[in-house]
Amino acid sequence: MSETIRRYFAIEKNLRGLDYKSLSQRLAEAGVAQSEGNLRVKMTTGKLGTPLFLHLLMAMEIQQLDLGQVRTIYQQVCKELKKT
């Protein structure tokens, strides 16, 4: 599931034209301390705690989590893992 989360946030971050620095700043404005480097590591590994996951959704102004999109990404990851 970590790879699914990683890809989901990569897609959303790119769609919104955000970088790690701006996300770090948005999180700081919400009272969540995450350095740019620390955020990059967590987002590129997809290993996020639930509070950070939710704060990222809010910082990226994601109004609704599209489970259909998440499921599609998950299925793609599963297919790729079967090929290896």
Phi and psi in degrees as GROMACS dihedral restraints (atoms count N, CA, C in turn):
[ dihedral_restraints ]
;  ai    aj    ak    al  type     phi  dphi    fc
    3     4     5     6     1   -58.9    20    10
    4     5     6     7     1   -40.6    20    10
    6     7     8     9     1   -66.2    20    10
    7     8     9    10     1   -36.7    20    10
    9    10    11    12     1   -63.4    20    10
   10    11    12    13     1   -45.8    20    10
   12    13    14    15     1   -63.4    20    10
   13    14    15    16     1   -43.1    20    10
   15    16    17    18     1   -57.7    20    10
   16    17    18    19     1   -48.6    20    10
   18    19    20    21     1   -66.9    20    10
   19    20    21    22     1   -39.5    20    10
   21    22    23    24     1   -58.8    20    10
   22    23    24    25     1   -50.0    20    10
   24    25    26    27     1   -69.3    20    10
   25    26    27    28     1   -32.3    20    10
   27    28    29    30     1   -63.0    20    10
   28    29    30    31     1   -44.0    20    10
   30    31    32    33     1   -61.9    20    10
   31    32    33    34     1   -50.7    20    10
   33    34    35    36     1   -64.8    20    10
   34    35    36    37     1   -39.0    20    10
   36    37    38    39     1   -63.7    20    10
   37    38    39    40     1   -44.7    20    10
   39    40    41    42     1   -68.5    20    10
   40    41    42    43     1   -39.9    20    10
   42    43    44    45     1   -59.8    20    10
   43    44    45    46     1   -33.6    20    10
   45    46    47    48     1   -93.7    20    10
   46    47    48    49     1    -1.1    20    10
   48    49    50    51     1    66.2    20    10
   49    50    51    52     1    32.4    20    10
   51    52    53    54     1   -97.4    20    10
   52    53    54    55     1   152.8    20    10
   54    55    56    57     1  -121.4    20    10
   55    56    57    58     1   175.3    20    10
   57    58    59    60     1   -65.0    20    10
   58    59    60    61     1   -34.6    20    10
   60    61    62    63     1   -63.6    20    10
   61    62    63    64     1   -47.3    20    10
   63    64    65    66     1   -67.4    20    10
   64    65    66    67     1   -35.9    20    10
   66    67    68    69     1   -65.3    20    10
   67    68    69    70     1   -41.1    20    10
   69    70    71    72     1   -60.9    20    10
   70    71    72    73     1   -41.6    20    10
   72    73    74    75     1   -65.8    20    10
   73    74    75    76     1   -42.6    20    10
   75    76    77    78     1   -63.2    20    10
   76    77    78    79     1   -40.9    20    10
   78    79    80    81     1   -64.3    20    10
   79    80    81    82     1   -41.8    20    10
   81    82    83    84     1   -61.0    20    10
   82    83    84    85     1   -39.4    20    10
   84    85    86    87     1   -62.3    20    10
   85    86    87    88     1   -27.0    20    10
   87    88    89    90     1   -92.0    20    10
   88    89    90    91     1     4.3    20    10
   90    91    92    93     1    86.4    20    10
   91    92    93    94     1    17.1    20    10
   93    94    95    96     1  -110.8    20    10
   94    95    96    97     1   114.2    20    10
   96    97    98    99     1   -86.3    20    10
   97    98    99   100     1   110.7    20    10
   99   100   101   102     1  -142.2    20    10
  100   101   102   103     1   114.9    20    10
  102   103   104   105     1   -66.8    20    10
  103   104   105   106     1   159.7    20    10
  105   106   107   108     1   -56.9    20    10
  106   107   108   109     1   -45.5    20    10
  108   109   110   111     1   -65.4    20    10
  109   110   111   112     1   -43.9    20    10
  111   112   113   114     1   -63.9    20    10
  112   113   114   115     1   -41.3    20    10
  114   115   116   117     1   -63.9    20    10
  115   116   117   118     1   -41.5    20    10
  117   118   119   120     1   -59.2    20    10
  118   119   120   121     1   -45.5    20    10
  120   121   122   123     1   -61.8    20    10
  121   122   123   124     1   -48.1    20    10
  123   124   125   126     1   -64.3    20    10
  124   125   126   127     1   -40.4    20    10
  126   127   128   129     1   -76.4    20    10
  127   128   129   130     1   -32.1    20    10
  129   130   131   132     1   -79.5    20    10
  130   131   132   133     1   -17.9    20    10
  132   133   134   135     1   -95.4    20    10
  133   134   135   136     1   -19.5    20    10
  135   136   137   138     1    75.8    20    10
  136   137   138   139     1    12.0    20    10
  138   139   140   141     1   -99.2    20    10
  139   140   141   142     1    90.5    20    10
  141   142   143   144     1  -121.8    20    10
  142   143   144   145     1   144.0    20    10
  144   145   146   147     1   -75.8    20    10
  145   146   147   148     1   162.0    20    10
  147   148   149   150     1   -58.3    20    10
  148   149   150   151     1   -44.3    20    10
  150   151   152   153     1   -59.2    20    10
  151   152   153   154     1   -43.6    20    10
  153   154   155   156     1   -66.9    20    10
  154   155   156   157     1   -39.7    20    10
  156   157   158   159     1   -54.5    20    10
  157   158   159   160     1   -49.4    20    10
  159   160   161   162     1   -67.8    20    10
  160   161   162   163     1   -39.8    20    10
  162   163   164   165     1   -63.6    20    10
  163   164   165   166     1   -37.4    20    10
  165   166   167   168     1   -65.5    20    10
  166   167   168   169     1   -42.0    20    10
  168   169   170   171     1   -56.4    20    10
  169   170   171   172     1   -45.2    20    10
  171   172   173   174     1   -69.5    20    10
  172   173   174   175     1   -41.5    20    10
  174   175   176   177     1   -64.0    20    10
  175   176   177   178     1   -31.6    20    10
  177   178   179   180     1   -88.6    20    10
  178   179   180   181     1     0.7    20    10
  180   181   182   183     1    58.8    20    10
  181   182   183   184     1    40.5    20    10
  183   184   185   186     1   -84.9    20    10
  184   185   186   187     1   112.2    20    10
  186   187   188   189     1   -77.8    20    10
  187   188   189   190     1   -35.3    20    10
  189   190   191   192     1  -138.9    20    10
  190   191   192   193     1   134.4    20    10
  192   193   194   195     1   -82.5    20    10
  193   194   195   196     1   116.1    20    10
  195   196   197   198     1   -84.5    20    10
  196   197   198   199     1    96.7    20    10
  198   199   200   201     1   -65.8    20    10
  199   200   201   202     1   -26.1    20    10
  201   202   203   204     1   -63.0    20    10
  202   203   204   205     1   -43.1    20    10
  204   205   206   207     1   -64.6    20    10
  205   206   207   208     1   -44.0    20    10
  207   208   209   210     1   -61.5    20    10
  208   209   210   211     1   -43.4    20    10
  210   211   212   213     1   -62.4    20    10
  211   212   213   214     1   -41.7    20    10
  213   214   215   216     1   -62.1    20    10
  214   215   216   217     1   -44.7    20    10
  216   217   218   219     1   -62.0    20    10
  217   218   219   220     1   -44.3    20    10
  219   220   221   222     1   -59.7    20    10
  220   221   222   223     1   -45.1    20    10
  222   223   224   225     1   -63.8    20    10
  223   224   225   226     1   -38.6    20    10
  225   226   227   228     1   -63.9    20    10
  226   227   228   229     1   -43.9    20    10
  228   229   230   231     1   -60.7    20    10
  229   230   231   232     1   -44.2    20    10
  231   232   233   234     1   -60.9    20    10
  232   233   234   235     1   -42.7    20    10
  234   235   236   237     1   -62.4    20    10
  235   236   237   238     1   -43.3    20    10
  237   238   239   240     1   -64.8    20    10
  238   239   240   241     1   -37.1    20    10
  240   241   242   243     1   -68.7    20    10
  241   242   243   244     1   -33.0    20    10
  243   244   245   246     1   -68.6    20    10
  244   245   246   247     1   -28.6    20    10
  246   247   248   249     1   -72.5    20    10
  247   248   249   250     1   -24.6    20    10
